[in-house]
Amino acid sequence: MTAYDIAFAALGVVATASALLAVTTRHVVHAALWLVVTLGAIAGCYLVLGAELVALVQVLVYVGAIVVLVLFALMLTRAPIGPSADVSTSVAHRVLSALVAAGVTALLLTVLLPLAGARVDRHVTSTTVLARDLFSTWVWPFELLSLLLLAALVAALAVFRAGRPPTGTAGRDAVAAVPGPGEAL
């Protein structure tokens, strides 16, 4: 077992543990912060595997953009920060989701464990080939993803504005409520 194997296993454990904490915590902001740890550990896995460009994109796009968008949307919508009884699920739903998660995990393990001992031929590619594929084959999915993120940001702004009174009305009422000179309070 090499140092790369140990580093990869340690980063995998950190990614798995923080992912579990991200989906089981009852605080939305804590979930977003655990997501940052998960995505950072996955970027570390990419570094150990020798894919520096993919690790950089992971940090820039996911940690730097997606999580910041989630936190920005949370701040704009004034979502409840702590646990809320309104969004809590019943014990039956939690047990059912745990059973589904266990089934998916078992299915993945039955597929992936036989491959654990297989010898993998490493195909080394250059950044130029990756950039050519990224900006030719995969450019439209990335552009559609950016439009989706823009729509999420606009929707967060719309939800934020829906809870506030229009600015013209509030300003007029505030001016009308202030007594003029010589008027009684």
C-alpha positions in Angstrom: 0.0 0.0 0.0 1.5 3.3 -1.1 1.1 6.8 0.4 -1.2 7.7 -2.5 -3.5 4.8 -1.6 -3.6 5.9 2.1 -4.2 9.6 1.1 -7.0 8.5 -1.3 -8.6 6.3 1.3 -8.4 9.0 4.0 -10.0 11.6 1.6 -12.7 9.1 0.7 -13.5 8.6 4.4 -13.6 12.3 4.9 -15.9 12.8 1.8 -18.2 10.0 2.9 -18.5 11.2 6.5 -19.1 14.8 5.6 -21.6 13.8 2.9 -23.5 11.8 5.5 -23.4 14.8 7.9 -24.6 17.1 5.0 -27.7 15.1 4.5 -28.5 14.3 8.1 -28.0 17.6 9.8 -31.1 19.7 10.6 -29.4 23.0 10.1 -29.5 24.2 6.4 -26.3 26.3 6.7 -24.5 23.4 8.4 -25.5 21.2 5.5 -24.1 23.7 3.0 -20.8 23.9 5.0 -20.6 20.1 5.2 -21.1 20.1 1.4 -18.1 22.3 1.1 -16.0 19.8 3.0 -17.4 16.9 0.9 -16.6 18.7 -2.4 -13.1 19.7 -1.1 -12.3 16.1 -0.2 -13.4 15.0 -3.7 -11.1 17.6 -5.2 -8.4 16.1 -3.0 -9.2 12.7 -4.5 -8.8 14.1 -7.9 -5.4 15.5 -6.9 -4.2 12.2 -5.6 -5.3 10.6 -8.9 -3.2 13.1 -10.9 -6.1 15.1 -12.4 -5.1 18.6 -11.3 -7.3 20.4 -13.8 -10.4 18.4 -12.7 -9.6 19.2 -9.1 -9.2 22.9 -9.9 -12.6 22.9 -11.8 -14.1 21.0 -8.8 -13.0 23.7 -6.4 -13.8 26.7 -8.7 -17.2 25.5 -10.0 -18.7 23.5 -7.1 -17.1 24.9 -4.0 -16.7 28.4 -5.3 -20.0 28.8 -7.3 -22.6 26.3 -6.3 -22.2 26.4 -2.6 -21.9 30.2 -2.6 -25.2 30.3 -4.7 -26.9 28.0 -2.1 -25.7 30.2 0.8 -26.7 33.4 -1.1 -30.2 31.9 -1.8 -30.5 31.0 1.9 -29.7 34.5 2.9 -32.0 36.1 0.4 -35.0 34.0 1.2 -34.4 34.2 4.9 -34.9 30.5 5.2 -35.1 29.1 8.8 -31.6 28.5 9.9 -32.4 26.0 12.7 -34.5 22.9 12.8 -38.2 23.5 11.9 -41.2 21.3 12.7 -42.8 22.4 9.4 -40.3 20.6 7.2 -39.7 17.6 9.5 -40.6 14.2 8.2 -42.2 11.3 10.1 -40.2 8.3 11.4 -41.8 6.0 8.8 -40.4 8.3 6.0 -36.9 8.2 7.6 -37.0 4.4 7.9 -38.1 4.1 4.3 -35.4 6.4 3.0 -32.8 4.5 5.1 -34.0 1.2 3.5 -33.8 2.7 0.0 -30.3 4.1 0.7 -29.2 0.6 2.0 -30.6 -1.0 -1.1 -28.8 1.4 -3.4 -25.6 0.9 -1.4 -25.9 -2.9 -1.7 -26.5 -2.6 -5.4 -23.5 -0.4 -5.9 -21.3 -2.7 -3.8 -22.4 -5.8 -5.8 -21.4 -4.0 -9.0 -18.2 -2.3 -7.8 -16.6 -4.9 -5.4 -15.8 -7.4 -8.2 -14.0 -4.6 -10.0 -11.8 -3.7 -7.0 -9.2 -6.4 -7.8 -9.2 -5.8 -11.5 -6.1 -4.2 -13.1 -6.9 -0.9 -14.6 -4.9 0.5 -17.5 -4.3 4.1 -17.0 -4.9 6.3 -20.0 -2.9 9.5 -19.6 -4.3 12.5 -21.4 -3.2 16.0 -21.8 -4.9 19.2 -20.8 -5.1 20.2 -24.4 -7.2 17.1 -25.3 -9.4 17.6 -22.3 -9.9 21.3 -23.2 -10.8 20.4 -26.8 -13.3 17.9 -25.6 -14.7 20.2 -23.0 -15.1 23.2 -25.3 -16.4 21.1 -28.3 -18.4 18.1 -27.0 -19.5 19.3 -23.6 -19.9 23.1 -24.1 -23.7 23.0 -24.4 -24.3 21.0 -21.2 -22.1 23.5 -19.3 -24.0 26.4 -20.9 -27.3 24.9 -19.9 -26.1 24.4 -16.4 -25.1 28.1 -16.2 -28.6 29.0 -17.3 -30.1 26.7 -14.7 -28.0 28.4 -12.0 -29.0 31.8 -13.3 -32.7 30.8 -13.1 -32.1 29.6 -9.5 -30.6 32.9 -8.6 -33.5 34.8 -10.2 -36.0 32.6 -8.5 -34.3 33.2 -5.1 -34.6 37.0 -5.7 -38.3 36.6 -6.7 -39.0 34.7 -3.5 -37.2 37.3 -1.5 -39.1 40.1 -3.1 -42.5 38.3 -2.8 -42.4 38.6 1.0 -41.8 42.4 1.1 -44.3 45.1 0.4 -43.7 47.2 -2.7 -41.2 50.0 -2.1 -43.6 52.8 -3.4 -46.4 51.8 -1.0 -44.2 51.6 2.1 -42.6 55.0 1.4 -46.0 56.7 0.8 -47.5 55.3 4.0 -44.5 56.3 6.0 -44.6 59.9 4.7 -48.4 60.1 5.3 -48.1 58.9 8.9 -45.6 61.6 9.8 -47.5 64.7 11.0 -46.7 68.0 9.3 -45.7 71.2 11.1 -48.3 72.4 13.5 -50.3 69.1 13.4 -51.0 67.1 16.5 -49.4 63.8 17.0 
